[in-house]
Amino acid sequence: NQALVDSSFREALREAANRSFEKLFASIPGAERIRLELIDNHYHNPGIHIHEFAKKGEFDLILMGAQGHSMIKSMLFGSVTEAIVDKNEDQLVLILR
């Protein structure tokens, strides 16, 4: 059953991500104040999904990375970070490059 495979795969990814973040946070002083939430993307559009999730939550800051795609790639594929910066009016957005 494809739904069962998708569900099992998604759960394995979630567990691996949790372990990785726990390991990372263990090495950061003050990390106990960081709230990590792994969520499923129901919109299939990361920019819209992050924006909607941030609007519903009580977040002080959205932290995002940027890869620095070329102008042509950004025009063709868009940028999740740009979408968040453009849409977000209520939270601070910090971009790390």
Salt bridges, closest charged atoms under 4 A:
GLU37 OE2 - ARG35 NE 2.80
ASP40 OD1 - ARG14 NH2 3.19
GLU52 OE2 - LYS55 NZ 3.73
